[in-house]
Amino acid sequence: MFLLLFFVLLIQFFTYWLFEPLASFLEHVFEIRLVPIIALIGLVFLFSANNIENN
């Protein structure tokens, strides 16, 4: 049981160590002021006339 707990904690540590810098970088790139622009682009793409059903 302790061995399993050790492996889970080890996996969590390495996952945090690998992905925390990437998440921090993306948080600074996509600041809160960019969310409306990204949402607008997503909605335009979603409701565009060039979707898969028209092809």
C-alpha positions as protocol buffer text, in pm:
chain_id: "A"
residue {
  index: 1
  type: MET
  ca { x: 0 y: 0 z: 0 }
}
residue {
  index: 2
  type: PHE
  ca { x: 281 y: 240 z: 86 }
}
residue {
  index: 3
  type: LEU
  ca { x: 461 y: 144 z: -233 }
}
residue {
  index: 4
  type: LEU
  ca { x: 154 y: 234 z: -437 }
}
residue {
  index: 5
  type: LEU
  ca { x: 122 y: 564 z: -250 }
}
residue {
  index: 6
  type: PHE
  ca { x: 489 y: 634 z: -315 }
}
residue {
  index: 7
  type: PHE
  ca { x: 448 y: 575 z: -690 }
}
residue {
  index: 8
  type: VAL
  ca { x: 137 y: 794 z: -707 }
}
residue {
  index: 9
  type: LEU
  ca { x: 315 y: 1078 z: -527 }
}
residue {
  index: 10
  type: LEU
  ca { x: 617 y: 1034 z: -751 }
}
residue {
  index: 11
  type: ILE
  ca { x: 401 y: 1053 z: -1064 }
}
residue {
  index: 12
  type: GLN
  ca { x: 225 y: 1363 z: -931 }
}
residue {
  index: 13
  type: PHE
  ca { x: 557 y: 1530 z: -852 }
}
residue {
  index: 14
  type: PHE
  ca { x: 701 y: 1467 z: -1198 }
}
residue {
  index: 15
  type: THR
  ca { x: 377 y: 1573 z: -1367 }
}
residue {
  index: 16
  type: TYR
  ca { x: 382 y: 1900 z: -1174 }
}
residue {
  index: 17
  type: TRP
  ca { x: 752 y: 1945 z: -1248 }
}
residue {
  index: 18
  type: LEU
  ca { x: 699 y: 1895 z: -1623 }
}
residue {
  index: 19
  type: PHE
  ca { x: 371 y: 2078 z: -1684 }
}
residue {
  index: 20
  type: GLU
  ca { x: 378 y: 2365 z: -1431 }
}
residue {
  index: 21
  type: PRO
  ca { x: 619 y: 2580 z: -1639 }
}
residue {
  index: 22
  type: LEU
  ca { x: 409 y: 2521 z: -1950 }
}
residue {
  index: 23
  type: ALA
  ca { x: 89 y: 2611 z: -1768 }
}
residue {
  index: 24
  type: SER
  ca { x: 250 y: 2921 z: -1619 }
}
residue {
  index: 25
  type: PHE
  ca { x: 372 y: 3029 z: -1964 }
}
residue {
  index: 26
  type: LEU
  ca { x: 30 y: 2977 z: -2122 }
}
residue {
  index: 27
  type: GLU
  ca { x: -131 y: 3169 z: -1837 }
}
residue {
  index: 28
  type: HIS
  ca { x: 86 y: 3470 z: -1916 }
}
residue {
  index: 29
  type: VAL
  ca { x: 35 y: 3440 z: -2293 }
}
residue {
  index: 30
  type: PHE
  ca { x: -343 y: 3402 z: -2279 }
}
residue {
  index: 31
  type: GLU
  ca { x: -421 y: 3670 z: -2025 }
}
residue {
  index: 32
  type: ILE
  ca { x: -777 y: 3740 z: -1924 }
}
residue {
  index: 33
  type: ARG
  ca { x: -804 y: 4027 z: -2172 }
}
residue {
  index: 34
  type: LEU
  ca { x: -755 y: 3783 z: -2462 }
}
residue {
  index: 35
  type: VAL
  ca { x: -1040 y: 3551 z: -2359 }
}
residue {
  index: 36
  type: PRO
  ca { x: -1316 y: 3752 z: -2539 }
}
residue {
  index: 37
  type: ILE
  ca { x: -1111 y: 3762 z: -2860 }
}
residue {
  index: 38
  type: ILE
  ca { x: -1042 y: 3388 z: -2847 }
}
residue {
  index: 39
  type: ALA
  ca { x: -1409 y: 3318 z: -2770 }
}
residue {
  index: 40
  type: LEU
  ca { x: -1519 y: 3537 z: -3062 }
}
residue {
  index: 41
  type: ILE
  ca { x: -1282 y: 3358 z: -3301 }
}
residue {
  index: 42
  type: GLY
  ca { x: -1412 y: 3024 z: -3172 }
}
residue {
  index: 43
  type: LEU
  ca { x: -1775 y: 3125 z: -3225 }
}
residue {
  index: 44
  type: VAL
  ca { x: -1704 y: 3254 z: -3575 }
}
residue {
  index: 45
  type: PHE
  ca { x: -1530 y: 2929 z: -3661 }
}
residue {
  index: 46
  type: LEU
  ca { x: -1809 y: 2724 z: -3506 }
}
residue {
  index: 47
  type: PHE
  ca { x: -2090 y: 2899 z: -3692 }
}
residue {
  index: 48
  type: SER
  ca { x: -1906 y: 2965 z: -4019 }
}
residue {
  index: 49
  type: ALA
  ca { x: -2062 y: 2858 z: -4346 }
}
residue {
  index: 50
  type: ASN
  ca { x: -1763 y: 2640 z: -4433 }
}
residue {
  index: 51
  type: ASN
  ca { x: -1843 y: 2368 z: -4186 }
}
residue {
  index: 52
  type: ILE
  ca { x: -1836 y: 1995 z: -4252 }
}
residue {
  index: 53
  type: GLU
  ca { x: -2209 y: 1959 z: -4322 }
}
residue {
  index: 54
  type: ASN
  ca { x: -2195 y: 2184 z: -4629 }
}
residue {
  index: 55
  type: ASN
  ca { x: -1915 y: 1985 z: -4798 }
}
